Amino acid sequence: MTLEIDYEAMVLHAGHVGTSASDVSLAAQAAATVSDDAFGVLCSFIPPILNSFWPTNLSAIQDASSDLSDIEATLKKVVADLQAEDGGVKKAADDLRSALP
């Protein structure tokens, strides 16, 4: 049984996750810069009870950005680790093959 891993696809996916992290980070920065006055004018239809959740929501957005960045880094590390392991296995197989009569 052979397991083939598309390292390029994994790195590409990690890049997409990183782009999402950047986008979420930008959203968090934008949300953090909204003043109470602007927020009040734009979202006057939102009941005041929901406004109390704003700090929690902002924190969740910031956490999501950080988590996505961590996932990107982990994916890239997994690819590097798998490639290194594959290289080691290939070398061992080549050494064994060359040692056989």
N, C-alpha and C positions, 0 to 999 in steps of 0.2 A: 504494500500500500504506500502510495506516495502522497505527501501533502505538499502542495505548491502554494507558496505565499507570494502575493503580488506586492512587493515592497513599495513600488512606485505608487500603487493605489493607496497603500496605508499612509505614506508620506503626504500624498495629495489630500487624503481625508483629514489628516492632522492639520494641514494648511487651512482647510475649510473651517475646522473647529477654531483655529486661531483667528480667522477672519470674523467668525461669529463672536469670539471673545472681544475683539476690537470693537465690533458694532455694539455689543451690549455695554462695553465700557463707555463708549461715546454716549449711549442713551443714559447711562448713570450720571455722566458729567452734565449732560443737558438737564436732567431731572434735578440735579443738585443746584443748578444755577437759577432755577425758576423761583422768582420771588413770590411771597405770599400775595402781593397785590396782583401780579400777572396771573398767578394760579387762580386767585379768586375771581378775576374777571373772566378768564377763559372757561373756568369750570364751575361757574356759579350754580349750575344745575345739580352739582354733586352735593348730596346732603352733608352737613357738617360732621356727622358721625364718621363718614368715610375719610374725611380729611385727617382724622386722628391716626389713620393707618399709613399715612404718607411716609413717615420716617421708617416704618417697618418695610414698606414696599421698596423704598430707595435702598435700604440695606440689602434686601433680597436681590435687587438688580446688581448691586455691587458684588455680592457674594457669587452670583451666577457668572459674572465676568471673570472673577478670580478662579472659579471652579473650571470654567472652560479653558482658561490659560493653563491650568494644571493638567487637564486632560490632554491638551495639545502636547505639552512637554512629555507626558507619560507615553503617549502614542509614539512619539519620536524616539524615546528611549527603548520602547519595546522593539521597534524596527531595528535600531542599532544592535540591541542584544541578540535578536534573532539572526541578523546577518552575521554577527560575530560567531554565534553558535554554529550556523550553517558552514561558515568558513572552517571552523575547527573540525567539524564532522567530515567535510570534504577532504581536508588534509589527512585526517586519520584513515579515511577510505583509500586515498591515493597512496599513502605509505604502506597500507596493508596490501594493496594491489601490486605495488612494486616489489614487495617482499616475497610474493608468491612466485613459484617457479613457472 
